[in-house]
Amino acid sequence: MLAEATPQDIVDFYKNAMSVKVWEPGMAMVQGNKGALIFKKAKRQLVFKGKGQGDPSMINVTIINQRKG
């Protein structure tokens, strides 16, 4: 998905939005034109990655389900 936002804007937005949805925040970082943010809830992880300069930036979202083993 594309957004008219910098990687820092993307990280800040999802950090606030997902905390309201009761996802536990994990690692968050922004370095240059890349940003990443991880959340955990039950046995799931949600990973947001942003790349670009805001004109527009690409956002990738990945959901990881952990199986019982």
Residue pairs with C-beta under 8 A, 6 or more apart in sequence:
1 58
1 59
1 60
1 61
2 56
2 57
2 58
2 59
3 9
3 10
3 50
3 56
3 57
3 59
4 54
4 55
4 56
4 57
5 13
5 50
5 54
5 56
5 57
6 50
6 52
6 53
6 54
6 57
7 30
7 33
7 34
7 35
7 50
7 51
7 52
7 57
8 30
8 35
9 54
10 35
10 37
10 48
10 50
10 57
10 59
11 28
11 29
11 30
11 35
11 36
11 37
11 48
11 50
14 37
14 48
15 25
15 28
15 37
18 25
18 39
18 46
19 25
22 41
23 39
23 40
23 41
23 46
24 39
24 40
24 41
25 37
25 38
25 39
26 37
26 38
26 39
26 40
26 45
27 36
27 37
27 38
28 35
28 36
28 37
28 38
29 35
29 36
29 37
33 51
33 52
33 53
33 57
34 49
34 50
34 51
35 48
35 49
35 50
35 51
36 47
36 48
36 49
36 50
37 47
37 48
37 49
38 45
38 46
38 47
38 48
39 45
39 46
39 48
40 46
43 65
43 66
43 67
43 68
44 63
44 64
44 65
44 66
45 63
45 64
45 66
46 61
46 62
46 63
46 64
47 60
47 61
47 62
47 63
47 64
48 59
48 60
48 61
49 59
49 60
49 61
49 62
50 57
50 58
50 59
50 60
51 57
51 58
51 60
52 58
